[in-house]
Each structure stands twice: as C-alpha cells, then as structure tokens.
Amino acid sequence: MKAVSVLTKLVFPKSLFGRLFLSVLVVAVLVVGLIWGWLDQKFYQSLDREADLRLRRIAEILVSSIGSAEDREEQREKAFDSFRQLEKTGGLLQNLYLLDMYADPSEFIASYSLPGARSAQMLPPTADEAEELALDYISALDRGEMVFPDPYAYGVSRRFKIVLCPILDEFGMLAGVIGIEADMEYLNLVSDFRQLLAEAVVAALLLSFLTAFFLARSFAGQIELLNQSLKSVEQGRAPQHLELGVNELDLLGDGIELLAQELEQQRTQVQRLYEQKLDELAFTGGAIAHEIRNPLSAIEMHFGLLKRQLANLSGAQAEASATALAEISEQLAHLRTLLENYLAYSRKVQPKIVCVALNEFFDRLIASRKSVLPDFNCEVVLVNVEQAWFDATLLQQVFENLINNSVQVVENGSAAISIKVELQAARLKILYSDKGPGIPAALREQLFTPFVSGRAGGSGFGLALIRKLVEAHGGEISYIGGETGGAAFLIEVGQ
C-alpha cells in the first residue's frame, strides 16, 4: 500500500512544478518517439523503394534481351551473356536465373551466381525452389506482371531481395520466369541510421528533460512571485508590480494589485470610522465624567460628614450604621473605579512607536510585578527575535492588565504565567497564557466588550482597554484558550 502511495505521488505530483515538469516531459517524449518512428519508417521505405526500382530496371533489360530469342538455346546464350554483363556492374546482385515454365517439372534454362558476391550463409536457389516461388505468384506472372516476393517469408539462407519477371510467348502464355536475387545488405544502412537516430533521440530527450525542468521551474517561480504578492496583501503591505511575461499571469498580478488597493481603501475607511468613534467616545466620556464626577464628589463629601455624625452612636445603632456605612463606602469606591476606567477607555490613544529591546522590556515588567507580588512567576521565551517596534508604555499596560486578571482569579496569587514572543512574516506574535481557571465559554464571544467581566466585582474595562491599546498599534488580540487549561491570548502587532 505504501509503495502504491509513493508511486501515485511520483506519477501525479501535487506540486505545480512537478506537474508542469512531468507534463512537458511526457509530451516531449511522445513527440520525439513519434518523430523517431516516422523517420525510421520513411528511411526504410526509401531504401526499399530504391532497391525495387533498380531491380525492376534490371529485369526490364533482361526481358528485352532474352525475350527476343527464338529458341531455348538462344535464350540460354543471351541469358548468360546478360548475366555476365550485369556482373561487371557490381552492386548487390547475387543470383540470376531463367526458369523454363514449359518443362515439367520446371528447370533452369540458365542459372548464374555472381562470384564472391554471396555471403557464406546465403544459398542459391534450386530449380524446385524457384518453381515453388513462381507458383506462389503464378496469377500475376500469367498476367505479365512483375512481382516482388516478401523476403521475410523465407528462411535466413534464402532471404534475398527478389524480383520475378515473366516472359510470355507469342500466344501470351507464360513461357519462362527471370529471377533476380540481391542481398539485403543495404538494410545495414537502416541499422546505422537507427543507431545515429537513437543517439539523436537520447540528446533530444536530455534536451527535453532540461527544457521541461527550466520551463516548469520558471513557471513555478512566477506563481511563487504571485504568492508572495498575496502574502504582502495579507500583511497589509502594497504588493510589488510584476511583469511576468505571460498574459494570464500578468492579469492575476494586476488583480492582486487591485485587490490590495481596495483592501487599503477599506482599511483606511475602517480606520477613519474607528478614529471617529474614538473621538466621539472621548468627547462623550469627558462629558459623562464631568456630569458624574461632580455629583460623586458631593456624595463623597456628604458621606464623610454623615460618617462623622454617626460616629457618636453606640450599641445596636452603631453596629447597624457601621455596616451601612461600609457598604456605601465600598459602592462609592466601585463607582469611582468604574468612572476612572471608563475615562481611561474613552481617552484617545496615540502610540509612540519606537524600537524596544525585548529582554529589557520584559525584565522591567517582571521586576515591577515582583515588587508588589514577591511570589510572582512568569516565564518569557523569545524565538529568534531580540527587538520589536511598539509603544513600550502602552504595551506594558497591556501586560499589566493581563497579569492582574491572571493573578486575581487564583487563590494564592501565583498564576504561572508564560509569554512566548516570535516574529513571523513581519508580524510580532505574542502568546500570553496562564494556568488559572480560564474564561467561561459563555463569555468568550463578548470578552473584549466593555462592561463584560467574568470576575465578580470586575468593571469589564480591563480586556476592552487591552484590545483598544493593541488595535492602536494596528494589531489584534484574540482569546485562543489554553492547551492544558487556563487562559491564553494571542497578540499580533505589525512591524
């Protein structure tokens, strides 16, 4: 099963480069194979056709010479004279004969083998073999037609290029057959040509392999450039203008640029609305704070007077008034805290982005917390990053709020906090996690909304303010839950 899976991956690669390379290579191999077969067949047919033409001309010369003889003896003499004349021309001729078709059985009137022409394994025909061959084509010979028997229909010892030419008498009857047998050594040229062609095919296949490789790599590289453009769009950066030289890919590149422009316009519009919302919130917050702070101050002042007047009570009245005064004091403090948190949330934020050394930043953060909580435990891991760009004051407030939330939900004040920082694709990713009870599932969707808190007595502005400070950096924060329980937040800030 594993072998089948590996074979499938080789035959059907998943990568664009692999598929392009395989496709171009297969097409090239098919084209080269077809051209090879076509050239081989054409060359063989050309040589065979030339051999047929030469033998036909020789046969016509012999017929014109021997056919004019008046008797058998004259035929014999003219045949031998013609055969000896052909010997002087050289060439591929091996066996020549004149077969008497009147005789029963047929016999040679003349038979001649060129001296030294015949290969050791090749034998001249006997009269019976010549008669049997003529009878195989008797119909065509009776019609006065030349025939070219298939040489591969006979054994190796009789594998000649043969032409049979009929001699007709005055009545149109078949009187004799001239047989001409030539060796087939000319086919050695085909073998030489095939060897040369095979070398050319190997070179063509190598060239096809290299062409397929570079073409596929070039095309895959162009796709990778488009992918990089998409990643730039994803990261909020303008993509580089590409001229890939392929119309379809250039259209895709233009489409990515248009997409980036539209997204930038949308981001600008969202940022404008966001800033408008913050301005309105700041204005509203200031107005509300003014309207609430003065009455609240008056209430606190009269509460102090009331507290002094009730201080002279004794007995049960003193105990009841003390309980009521404590409740009023607690609620006034909660209202004051809520007002201050709302003012902090509604205040407009303008980050001052600077280059921050991360080790020093987190050392200061941990030292400030340990001054308040000696048992504070926090592990910081920096992955291939030493410095980053952000407002150190605002981001410190983000971590302080997260740490306060983590510490307040555990009994002993030690939440075993972990902070992991790494840089990925020009974005600073910070994973903050603790080993506390985590966030209830019912609150996760509205976790960063003002006035939503999972802790009794919480104002619901802590995480909302964190989100505002992170977004002021052009970043985002999300709750992802802890792998082994506890809370986990992912903060991403562009660099």
C-alpha positions in Angstrom: 0.0 0.0 0.0 2.9 2.3 0.8 4.5 1.5 -2.5 1.3 2.4 -4.3 1.1 5.7 -2.4 4.7 6.6 -3.3 4.1 5.6 -7.0 1.0 7.7 -7.1 2.9 10.7 -5.8 5.6 10.2 -8.4 3.1 9.8 -11.3 0.7 12.5 -10.0 2.8 15.0 -8.1 1.0 17.6 -6.0 3.3 20.5 -6.6 2.8 22.8 -9.6 6.5 22.4 -10.6 6.2 18.6 -10.5 3.0 18.5 -12.7 4.4 21.0 -15.2 7.7 19.2 -15.4 6.0 15.8 -15.8 3.5 17.1 -18.4 6.1 18.8 -20.6 8.5 15.8 -20.3 5.8 13.3 -21.3 4.7 15.5 -24.3 8.3 15.9 -25.4 9.0 12.1 -25.1 5.8 11.4 -27.1 6.8 13.9 -29.8 10.4 12.6 -30.0 9.1 9.0 -30.1 6.7 9.7 -32.9 9.3 11.6 -34.9 11.8 8.7 -34.4 9.3 6.1 -35.6 8.3 8.3 -38.6 11.9 8.9 -39.7 12.9 5.2 -39.2 9.9 4.1 -41.3 10.5 6.7 -44.0 14.2 5.9 -44.3 13.5 2.1 -44.6 10.7 2.6 -47.1 13.0 5.0 -49.2 15.8 2.4 -49.3 13.4 -0.5 -50.1 11.7 1.6 -52.8 15.1 2.4 -54.4 16.1 -1.3 -54.4 12.7 -2.2 -56.0 13.3 0.4 -58.7 16.8 -0.8 -59.5 15.8 -4.4 -59.7 12.8 -3.5 -61.9 15.1 -1.7 -64.4 17.5 -4.7 -64.5 14.5 -7.1 -65.0 13.2 -4.9 -67.9 16.7 -5.0 -69.5 16.9 -8.8 -69.2 13.4 -9.3 -70.6 14.1 -7.1 -73.6 17.3 -9.1 -74.3 16.2 -12.7 -73.5 12.6 -12.3 -74.7 13.7 -11.8 -78.3 15.4 -15.2 -78.6 13.7 -17.7 -81.0 14.6 -21.0 -79.2 15.7 -22.4 -75.9 19.4 -22.5 -76.8 19.4 -18.9 -77.9 17.7 -18.0 -74.7 20.4 -19.7 -72.7 23.2 -17.9 -74.6 21.5 -14.5 -74.3 20.8 -15.1 -70.6 24.4 -16.0 -69.8 25.7 -13.0 -71.8 23.3 -10.7 -70.0 24.2 -12.2 -66.6 27.9 -11.8 -67.2 27.3 -8.2 -68.3 25.5 -7.5 -65.0 28.4 -8.9 -63.1 30.6 -6.1 -64.4 28.2 -3.5 -63.0 28.8 -4.9 -59.5 26.2 -3.8 -56.9 24.1 -6.1 -54.7 23.1 -8.8 -57.2 23.8 -12.3 -56.2 21.7 -14.9 -58.1 20.2 -14.7 -61.6 18.2 -17.4 -63.3 15.9 -18.1 -66.2 13.3 -20.7 -65.4 11.6 -22.8 -68.1 7.9 -22.9 -67.3 7.1 -25.3 -70.2 9.1 -28.1 -68.7 7.5 -30.4 -66.1 9.0 -30.2 -63.6 10.3 -26.7 -64.3 14.0 -26.4 -64.8 16.7 -23.7 -65.2 17.5 -22.6 -68.8 20.3 -20.6 -67.2 21.4 -20.0 -63.7 24.2 -17.8 -62.6 25.6 -16.7 -59.2 28.0 -13.8 -59.1 31.4 -15.0 -57.9 32.3 -13.7 -54.4 29.0 -11.8 -54.0 27.2 -14.3 -51.9 27.5 -14.4 -48.2 28.6 -17.7 -46.7 25.2 -18.3 -45.1 23.3 -17.5 -48.2 22.5 -20.2 -50.8 21.5 -20.0 -54.5 18.0 -21.3 -55.3 17.4 -24.8 -56.7 15.0 -25.3 -59.7 12.4 -26.7 -57.3 12.7 -23.7 -55.0 12.4 -21.3 -58.0 9.4 -23.2 -59.4 7.7 -23.1 -55.9 8.3 -19.4 -55.6 6.9 -18.7 -59.1 3.8 -20.8 -58.5 3.1 -18.7 -55.4 2.7 -15.7 -57.7 1.5 -17.6 -60.8 -1.6 -15.4 -61.3 0.3 -12.2 -61.5 3.0 -13.7 -63.7 0.4 -15.1 -66.1 -0.9 -11.5 -66.5 2.7 -10.4 -67.4 3.2 -8.5 -64.1 6.5 -8.3 -62.2 6.3 -9.5 -58.6 8.4 -8.8 -55.5 8.1 -11.7 -53.0 8.3 -10.9 -49.3 11.9 -11.8 -48.3 10.9 -12.4 -44.7 8.6 -15.2 -45.7 11.6 -17.5 -46.2 14.4 -18.8 -44.1 17.6 -16.8 -43.4 19.5 -18.8 -46.0 17.1 -17.7 -48.7 16.4 -14.1 -47.5 17.0 -12.1 -50.6 15.5 -9.1 -52.2 13.8 -10.9 -55.2 12.0 -9.8 -58.3 10.3 -12.3 -60.7 9.7 -11.1 -64.2 7.5 -13.1 -66.6 8.4 -14.0 -70.3 5.3 -14.5 -72.4 5.2 -16.4 -75.7 3.5 -15.2 -78.9 0.2 -16.6 -77.5 0.5 -14.6 -74.2 1.3 -17.8 -72.3 3.9 -17.9 -69.5 7.0 -19.4 -71.1 9.6 -18.5 -68.5 10.4 -16.5 -65.4 13.5 -14.4 -64.9 14.5 -14.3 -61.3 16.9 -11.7 -59.8 18.1 -12.1 -56.2 20.0 -9.3 -54.5 21.4 -9.3 -51.0 19.8 -7.1 -48.4 23.0 -5.6 -47.0 21.6 -2.2 -47.9 19.5 -2.6 -44.8 22.7 -2.2 -42.8 22.3 1.5 -43.7 19.0 1.3 -41.8 20.8 -0.1 -38.8 23.4 2.6 -39.0 20.7 5.2 -39.4 18.8 3.8 -36.4 22.0 4.0 -34.3 22.5 7.6 -35.3 18.8 8.3 -34.7 19.0 6.7 -31.3 21.9 9.0 -30.3 19.9 11.9 -31.6 16.9 10.8 -29.6 18.9 10.5 -26.4 20.2 14.0 -27.0 16.6 15.2 -27.7 15.3 13.5 -24.5 18.1 15.1 -22.5 17.2 18.5 -24.1 13.5 17.8 -23.4 14.3 17.0 -19.8 16.3 20.2 -19.3 13.7 22.2 -21.2 10.9 20.7 -19.1 12.9 21.4 -15.9 13.7 25.0 -16.6 10.2 25.8 -18.1 8.5 24.2 -15.1 10.8 26.0 -12.6 10.3 29.3 -14.4 6.5 28.9 -14.3 6.5 27.7 -10.7 8.8 30.7 -9.8 6.3 33.1 -11.4 3.5 31.5 -9.4 5.6 31.9 -6.2 6.0 35.6 -7.0 2.2 35.9 -7.2 2.0 34.0 -3.9 4.5 36.5 -2.3 2.3 39.3 -3.6 -0.7 37.8 -1.9 1.3 37.4 1.3 2.1 41.1 1.1 -1.6 41.9 0.7 -2.3 39.7 3.7 0.3 41.5 5.8 -1.2 44.9 4.8 1.7 45.9 2.5 1.5 47.0 -1.1 2.5 44.2 -3.5 5.3 44.7 -5.9 4.2 45.3 -9.5 5.0 42.2 -11.6 5.8 41.8 -15.3 5.9 38.1 -15.7 5.7 38.0 -19.5 2.6 35.6 -19.5 -0.7 37.4 -20.2 -2.7 35.2 -17.9 -0.2 35.6 -15.0 0.1 39.3 -15.6 -3.7 39.6 -15.3 -3.5 37.7 -12.0 -0.8 40.1 -10.8 -2.9 43.1 -11.9 -5.9 41.6 -10.0 -3.8 41.2 -6.8 -2.7 44.9 -7.1 -6.4 46.0 -7.5 -7.3 43.8 -4.5 -4.6 45.4 -2.4 -5.8 48.9 -3.4 -9.4 48.0 -2.5 -8.3 46.5 0.8 -6.2 49.6 1.6 -9.2 51.8 0.9 -11.3 49.7 3.2 -8.7 49.7 5.9 -8.4 53.5 5.6 -12.2 53.8 5.8 -12.4 51.5 8.8 -9.5 53.4 10.5 -11.3 56.7 9.8 -14.5 55.3 11.3 -12.6 53.9 14.2 -10.9 57.2 14.9 -14.2 59.0 14.6 -15.7 56.5 17.1 -12.8 57.2 19.5 -13.2 60.9 19.1 -16.9 60.6 19.9 -16.2 58.2 22.8 -13.6 60.6 24.2 -16.0 63.6 23.9 -18.8 61.5 25.4 -16.5 60.2 28.1 -15.4 63.7 29.1 -19.0 64.9 29.2 -20.2 61.9 31.2 -17.2 62.2 33.6 -17.9 65.8 34.2 -21.6 65.2 34.8 -20.8 62.2 37.2 -17.6 63.3 38.9 -19.1 66.5 40.4 -22.1 64.8 41.9 -19.9 61.9 43.0 -17.6 64.2 44.8 -20.5 65.9 46.5 -21.8 62.5 47.6 -18.4 61.5 48.9 -18.2 64.8 50.8 -21.6 64.4 52.5 -20.8 60.8 53.1 -17.8 61.9 55.1 -20.0 64.3 57.1 -22.6 61.6 57.7 -19.9 59.2 58.9 -18.6 61.7 61.5 -22.1 62.4 62.8 -22.8 58.7 63.2 -19.5 58.1 64.9 -21.1 59.0 68.3 -23.7 56.3 68.2 -23.4 53.2 70.4 -24.9 49.8 70.8 -27.0 48.2 68.1 -27.4 51.5 66.3 -23.7 51.9 66.0 -23.2 48.4 64.6 -26.0 48.8 62.1 -24.8 52.2 60.9 -21.2 50.9 60.6 -22.4 48.1 58.3 -24.4 50.5 56.2 -21.5 53.0 56.0 -19.1 50.2 54.9 -21.5 49.2 52.1 -21.9 52.8 51.0 -18.1 53.3 51.0 -17.5 50.1 49.0 -20.1 51.1 46.4 -18.7 54.6 46.2 -15.2 53.2 45.6 -16.5 50.9 42.9 -18.3 53.7 41.2 -15.1 55.8 41.4 -13.1 52.9 39.9 -15.6 52.4 37.2 -15.5 56.1 36.3 -11.7 56.2 36.1 -11.7 53.0 34.0 -14.3 54.5 31.6 -12.2 57.7 31.3 -9.1 55.6 30.5 -11.0 53.6 27.9 -12.6 56.7 26.3 -9.3 58.6 26.2 -7.8 58.9 22.7 -4.6 56.9 22.3 -1.6 58.0 20.1 1.1 55.3 20.3 4.7 56.4 20.1 6.3 53.6 18.1 10.0 53.1 19.0 12.4 50.2 18.7 12.3 48.3 22.0 14.8 45.7 23.3 12.6 42.9 24.4 14.8 41.4 27.1 15.0 44.7 28.9 11.3 45.4 28.4 10.2 42.1 30.0 12.8 42.4 32.7 11.3 45.7 33.8 7.8 44.3 33.6 8.6 41.3 35.8 10.6 43.4 38.3 7.7 45.8 38.7 5.3 42.9 39.4 7.6 41.2 41.8 7.8 44.5 43.8 4.1 44.0 44.5 3.9 40.2 44.4 7.2 38.6 45.6 5.9 35.1 44.5 5.1 36.3 41.0 6.2 33.7 38.5 6.5 34.5 34.7 8.5 32.7 32.0 9.4 34.6 28.9 10.6 32.9 25.7 11.9 34.9 22.8 12.1 32.9 19.5 14.6 34.4 17.0 13.7 38.0 17.9 15.5 40.4 20.1 13.8 43.7 19.4 10.5 45.0 18.1 8.6 48.2 17.3 5.8 49.4 19.6 4.9 51.9 22.3 6.6 50.4 25.4 4.4 52.3 27.8 1.1 51.2 26.2 2.2 47.6 25.7 3.4 47.4 29.3 -0.1 48.5 30.4 -1.5 45.6 28.2 0.6 43.1 30.0 -0.1 44.6 33.4 -3.8 44.3 32.8 -3.5 40.7 31.6 -1.3 39.8 34.6 -3.8 41.5 37.0 -6.6 39.4 35.6 -4.5 36.2 35.9 -3.4 36.9 39.4 -6.9 37.9 40.7 -8.5 34.6 39.7 -6.2 32.3 41.6 -6.2 31.8 45.3 -2.5 32.1 46.1 -1.8 34.9 43.6 0.6 32.8 41.5 -0.9 32.0 38.1 2.3 30.5 36.5 2.3 32.9 33.5 4.1 32.2 30.3 4.9 34.7 27.5 6.2 33.5 24.1 7.3 36.1 21.5 8.3 35.4 17.9 8.5 37.2 14.6 6.6 35.7 11.7 6.1 37.3 8.3 6.8 40.8 9.6 4.3 40.4 12.4 5.2 40.2 16.1 3.2 37.3 17.6 2.9 37.2 21.4 1.3 34.2 23.1 0.3 35.0 26.7 -1.0 32.1 28.8 -1.6 31.2 32.4 -2.6 28.1 34.4 -5.7 29.6 36.0 -9.3 28.6 35.6 -9.6 30.1 32.1 -12.5 32.0 30.6 -16.1 30.6 30.7 -17.2 29.6 27.2 -20.4 31.8 27.5 -18.2 35.0 27.8 -15.7 34.3 25.1 -17.6 35.9 22.2 -18.1 39.2 24.1 -14.8 39.0 26.1 -13.4 42.3 24.8 -16.6 44.3 25.1 -16.9 47.0 27.8 -18.8 46.1 31.0 -18.3 42.3 30.3 -16.4 40.6 33.1 -16.0 37.0 34.2 -14.9 38.0 37.7 -17.2 39.1 40.5 -16.6 42.8 41.1 -14.9 43.4 37.8 -15.6 46.5 35.9 -15.4 44.9 32.4 -13.0 47.5 31.1 -9.7 45.6 31.5 -9.8 43.5 28.4 -11.7 46.2 26.4 -8.8 48.6 27.2 -6.3 45.9 26.2 -8.0 45.5 22.9 -8.0 49.2 22.3 -4.3 49.6 23.1 -3.4 46.7 20.8 -5.6 48.0 17.9 -4.0 51.4 18.3 -0.8 49.7 17.2 -2.6 48.3 14.1 -2.7 44.9 15.7 -5.2 42.5 17.1 -5.8 40.3 20.1 -7.8 37.1 20.3 -8.6 34.5 23.0 -7.5 31.0 21.9 -7.8 29.1 25.2 -5.0 27.2 26.9 -3.8 23.7 25.7 -3.8 22.4 29.2 -6.4 24.6 30.8 -6.1 28.3 31.8 -6.4 31.3 29.7 -4.4 32.1 26.5 -4.3 35.2 24.4 -2.6 35.8 21.1 -1.5 39.3 20.3 -0.3 40.2 16.8 1.4 43.6 16.0 2.7 44.6 12.6 6.4 45.5 12.3 
